[in-house]
Amino acid sequence: MADEIGEFPTDSRLGSRQFNGQKQYVKSAECGKSGIFGLIRGHQGGLPVPARPESPEDDALIPELRSRFNLEFSPERYARFLESLYERCRMTVEFRVAETPIFVKRKMLDEMAAAGGELATQLIANAEYMECARQAIPRDYCVPGDLSHPNFLTADFALVRNGAGALVPRLVEIQAFPSVYGYQAVLSCAYREAYGIDPSLGRYLCRIDDASYWTLLTKTVLGKYDPENVVLTEVDPMHQKTRPDFEVTSRKLGIAVVDITTLEAVGERLNYRNANGEAGADSSHLQPCDRR
């Protein structure tokens, strides 16, 4: 991958994080190694070629790639993209998916990843903050095996223009949960396939590729446990709009997707029913907060 450029998928579910609909881009850096996400508003027919803003040369985006993509865009290509995404998820994605990825320079990605890591480290190292955070959780919802360092961390950034007109990152939120890690990976593959995006453009930080990404994700989620002893659990998961992520993760990692209300406690262990209705093994370790 070229050091200065990268191609990253767009997830229009993040559109609600715009500032009164005025800002165009939203960024998500997960554990310093995942992609960037942005919202580009949809258009009928081809996408317009953006005019160069009267502002300093951006260190964030790559205008020549944006212009090329817009010129080559067609509704037919977008339809092929949605078909590819359907095949990869094996179900329809119910939220609207943007027509295009965004193209971001490596320098900006590294800056946002570093900022996310620094902010997270400040929070984790703050004993007073951590204690207040623990006290905010109702006692009945506390679980054993809490980790001092989360396995997953997502920092969402918005790109906004400063007083000089340059795009700069601003933090939206930080969360320690593996949200849509599976869907994001197949989404960018669908963009590449449908639009013929240059394979030299990367979508991961830390110089990893698809194979090493899934190896690392699988190792982190499963730990020392067999896949049958690990479940992805959610409230009514079959009716969540993020179900495509559940399905992709389930197939890739070999784990079951289970409604949290169906877990059965036997002593101090949680069990779930497998596809045959039989009680599966202990699942109390399934979520990163109490898995180990």
N, C-alpha and C positions, 0 to 999 in steps of 0.2 A: 504493500500500500504506500502511496506517496505520502511524504511526511506532512505536506501542507493541506491536503484535502481529504474529505470523507463524505460518504453518502449515508444518510440516516433516515429511517422510516418516519412517516407521519401517522399519527393516531388522532382522529378528529374527536375522540371522546375528551381530549384535553382542551377542546375549544372553550369550555366553560371557564377556563382559567385565563381567558383574555381579560384585559382591563377595559370594561365597558365596550368590548368589541373593537377597541382601537389598536391593540397590539397584535402582531401577526404570528409571532413565534413563541413556542414554549419548549423548554429544554429539560431533559431528564437524564441525569448521570447516576447510574446505579453501581455502587461499589467501585467507582472509578473505571468501569470497564464496559458499560453498556452504551446504547445509542442515544441519539438526540431526536426529539420529536417536535414537530411543528404543525401548525394549522395554516393551510393555504385555502382561502375561500374558493368554492367551486364555481365553474362557469359553464355555460352551454357552448358546445363546440370547442374550438381550440383555446388554449390559455394565452392571455396577453403577454407580450414581452414587456417586462417592467422597465420603466424609464430609470435612468441613473439618477439617484437623488442628489440634490445639491448639498452634499455633506462630505466630510473627510473619507478617504478610501477606507472601506470597511475591513476590519481584521476578522470579521465573523463569517460572512457568506461568500460564495463564489459565483459572481454574476454571469460569467460565461457559460457555466454549466446550467444555471437557471434558464438563461435565454435559449440555449440549445434544446433543453427539455420542453420548454413551452412551444417552440416552433414545431417540434416533432409530435406533440401531443394530439390525440384524437379521441373522441368518445368510444371508438372501437377498441382502442388500446386500454382505456379505463375498464371497459367491459371484460376484456381478457384478464386484466389484473384482478378484478373481483372473482372471476371464475377460478383463477389460480389460488386465490386466498381461500375460496370455498373448498377446493380440493385439499388444501393443506390442513385446514381446520376440520374438514368433514362435516361442516354445518355452516349455516348462514350467519354472518356477523350482523347483529341487529343494530348496532350503532353505526352511524355514517362514517365511512372511511374516505379520507381525503384523496384527491386525484394524484397527488404528487408527494415525493419525499422532499426534504430540503437539503441543500448542499452547504456544508459548513467546513471552514478551515480548521486544520488541526490545532492551531494556536488557540482558538477560542474554546475548542473542546477540552484541551489540557487545562485552560484557565478555569473552566467551570468544574471540571473534575477535582482540581486542586482545591477550589473554594468549597465545594461540597464536603470533601474530606476534612478540611480544616474546621468547618463549622460543626460537623459531626463530632470530631475529636474534642472540641471545646465543650460540647454538651456532655459527652460520655465521661470526660475528666472532671466535671463539676459535680462533686459529691452532694452538695446541697440541692442542686437541680434534680439529680437522679432520685434523691430521697423524696422530694416533693412530687415527682412523677409517679413514684411507687404508691404514695399515699393517695394519689388521685384515682387509683384503680380500686374499685369495691373489693372487699376482702374475698367474697365468693368467686371472684373472677381471677384471683391470683393463682398461678401455676408454679410447680416446682421446676428446678433446672434452669433458672434464669441465667442468661449469659451476660458477662460484663462487656463483651464486644459482639454486636449483632452480626450474624452471618450475611444479612441482606440490609442494604441501605439505599434509599432512593432520595436524591435531592433534585427537586424540580426548580428550574430557573425560567424566567421570562427574559427575552432579549428586548431591551428598550433603547431608545435613542437618548443620549445625554445632551447636555447643553451645547456641545460642539457638533452634535448631529451624528456621532458614532454609536454603533450598536454595542451595548454593554449588558452583562448578565445581572439579573436581580433575583434573589431567592424568593420562591413561592412557598415551598414547604419541604420538610424532610420527614420521611417515614421509614421505619425499619420493618418492612414486610415485602416478600417476594411477589409483588404485584405485576401481572402480565409478562413475566419473564419468558414464558414459552411463546406467547402470541407475538411478542415483539420480534423474536427471532424469525418466525415464519413469515411475518408481515414484510420484512425487508427482503426476504427471498422472493416473495411474490412480486414486489416492485422490480427487482432485478430482472426476473424472468419476463414479465409483461412488457417492460419498457426497454429492455436491452441495455441496461445501465452498465457502464464500463466496469468489468470485474476487478480492475486495479483500485477502485474506490472502496475504502474500508468502512465497516460499521461497528467495529469493536475497538475499544482502547486496549492498551497492554499487549498489542500485537497478537491477539489470539484469533482463531478462526472458528468456523461452525463446530467442527469436531471437538476442539478443546473447550469451547464454550459449554457444549452439552455434557462433556465429561466432568467439567468443574461443577456445573449445576447439579448433576446427578450425585456426585460425591458429597456435595454440601447438604443436599436435602436428605439423602438416605443415610449418610454417616455409616455406622457399622451395622445397620439393620437391613434385613431382606425387604424387597419392595412390597411383599404381601403384608408386612407389618407396619407399613407407612401409608397414610391416606392423606388426600387433599380434602379438607373438610371446610364447609361453608354453610350458611343458612340458606336452605332451599337452592342448592347450586344449579339444578337443572333449569331454573327460571331466572338466573342472573345473566345480565348482558355480557358479563365477562366469561361466560361458559366456554367460548372458543379457547380461551387460555387454559381453562381446566382440562378440556379434552386434549389439547396438544401436550400439556404437561403430563397428563395421565399416560398417554401412549409412549412418550419419549422416556419416561422414568419407570414405567411399568407399575404405577400405583393406582389405587382406586379413588374415585371421587365420591365422597360420602356426605350426606346431609348431617350436620352436627346434632340435630335432634334425634337421630337414630342410633347414636353411639350408646352402647350398653356398658354400665359399670359392673364389674365383677371384682369385689374386694377393692383394691386400690388401682386396678387396671381397667382401661377402657377397651371395649371390643366393638367390632362392626360386623355386619352381615355381608358376606360376599355375594357374588352373582347367583349362587346356588342356595342362598338363604342360610348358609352355615356361618357360625360365629367365627370371625377372623381373629387373628392374634392381637396382642396389646397394641393400642394406637395412641396411648397417652403421650408418646414422644414425637408425634407427627409434626407438630408445629415447632419452628425453631426455638420458641421461648422455653419449651420444656422437653425437647426431644432428647437431650443428652442426659 
